[in-house]
Amino acid sequence: MANNSVKGYMKQLEDLLSDYLVKKAPALPTNIKEVIVNFAPWVTLILLILTLPVVLAVFGLGAILSPLSFMGGLTMGTNYLLTLVFSAVMLVLEALAIPGLFKKARSAWNLLFYSALVGALQNLVTFNLGGLIIGTLLGLYLLFQVREYYK
């Protein structure tokens, strides 16, 4: 039952965002949408490969340095740990989406949507209002503009 209600809430959120970011917002030109759909999997894959050593180093150092992050105060330490956790979840979701992005599968689009929501939650919890408003809005706008290409 809880699973159905979560799916229902996600569907309502998706419909609401679609209404504002597709129907009421200015649409991107079709050629721009096609470029995004065709090159996004490759860009995501290349960036994932390039950032993997850095991410692994950050998580390794993060395990060692996380107790020291609390020396800057409880808020700084908590934000540091939350950022690591949320970033790991987003990275996994985006990595899982790559094969489906090449196939233009709707499930891959859903994974990117969930990753964007996790990013929004991260910005909200860490009180990064600029990232929440600008970054999340821009990411969701682009994501919803190309949603029709994923079946």
Contacts in CASP RR format, 6 or more apart in sequence:
PFRMAT RR
TARGET T0000
AUTHOR 0000-0000-0000
METHOD contacts of the structure
MODEL  1
MANNSVKGYMKQLEDLLSDYLVKKAPALPTNIKEVIVNFAPWVTLILLIL
TLPVVLAVFGLGAILSPLSFMGGLTMGTNYLLTLVFSAVMLVLEALAIPG
LFKKARSAWNLLFYSALVGALQNLVTFNLGGLIIGTLLGLYLLFQVREYY
K
14 113 0 8 1.000
17 140 0 8 1.000
17 144 0 8 1.000
18 144 0 8 1.000
18 147 0 8 1.000
21 140 0 8 1.000
21 141 0 8 1.000
21 144 0 8 1.000
21 145 0 8 1.000
22 144 0 8 1.000
22 145 0 8 1.000
22 147 0 8 1.000
25 141 0 8 1.000
27 145 0 8 1.000
28 36 0 8 1.000
28 142 0 8 1.000
28 145 0 8 1.000
33 145 0 8 1.000
33 146 0 8 1.000
33 149 0 8 1.000
34 149 0 8 1.000
36 142 0 8 1.000
36 145 0 8 1.000
36 146 0 8 1.000
37 104 0 8 1.000
37 146 0 8 1.000
37 149 0 8 1.000
37 150 0 8 1.000
40 101 0 8 1.000
40 146 0 8 1.000
41 98 0 8 1.000
41 100 0 8 1.000
41 101 0 8 1.000
41 102 0 8 1.000
44 94 0 8 1.000
44 97 0 8 1.000
44 98 0 8 1.000
44 101 0 8 1.000
45 98 0 8 1.000
48 91 0 8 1.000
48 94 0 8 1.000
48 95 0 8 1.000
48 98 0 8 1.000
55 87 0 8 1.000
55 91 0 8 1.000
58 84 0 8 1.000
59 84 0 8 1.000
59 88 0 8 1.000
62 84 0 8 1.000
66 77 0 8 1.000
66 80 0 8 1.000
66 81 0 8 1.000
66 84 0 8 1.000
69 76 0 8 1.000
69 77 0 8 1.000
69 80 0 8 1.000
69 81 0 8 1.000
70 76 0 8 1.000
70 77 0 8 1.000
79 126 0 8 1.000
79 127 0 8 1.000
82 122 0 8 1.000
82 125 0 8 1.000
82 126 0 8 1.000
83 122 0 8 1.000
83 126 0 8 1.000
86 118 0 8 1.000
86 119 0 8 1.000
86 121 0 8 1.000
86 122 0 8 1.000
86 125 0 8 1.000
87 122 0 8 1.000
89 115 0 8 1.000
89 118 0 8 1.000
90 115 0 8 1.000
90 118 0 8 1.000
90 119 0 8 1.000
90 122 0 8 1.000
93 111 0 8 1.000
93 112 0 8 1.000
93 114 0 8 1.000
93 115 0 8 1.000
93 118 0 8 1.000
94 111 0 8 1.000
94 112 0 8 1.000
94 115 0 8 1.000
96 111 0 8 1.000
97 108 0 8 1.000
97 109 0 8 1.000
97 111 0 8 1.000
97 112 0 8 1.000
97 115 0 8 1.000
98 108 0 8 1.000
99 108 0 8 1.000
100 107 0 8 1.000
100 108 0 8 1.000
101 108 0 8 1.000
101 112 0 8 1.000
104 149 0 8 1.000
104 150 0 8 1.000
104 151 0 8 1.000
105 150 0 8 1.000
105 151 0 8 1.000
106 150 0 8 1.000
106 151 0 8 1.000
108 150 0 8 1.000
109 143 0 8 1.000
109 146 0 8 1.000
109 147 0 8 1.000
109 150 0 8 1.000
112 143 0 8 1.000
113 140 0 8 1.000
113 143 0 8 1.000
116 136 0 8 1.000
116 139 0 8 1.000
116 140 0 8 1.000
116 143 0 8 1.000
119 136 0 8 1.000
120 132 0 8 1.000
120 136 0 8 1.000
122 128 0 8 1.000
123 129 0 8 1.000
123 130 0 8 1.000
123 131 0 8 1.000
123 132 0 8 1.000
123 135 0 8 1.000
123 136 0 8 1.000
124 132 0 8 1.000
END
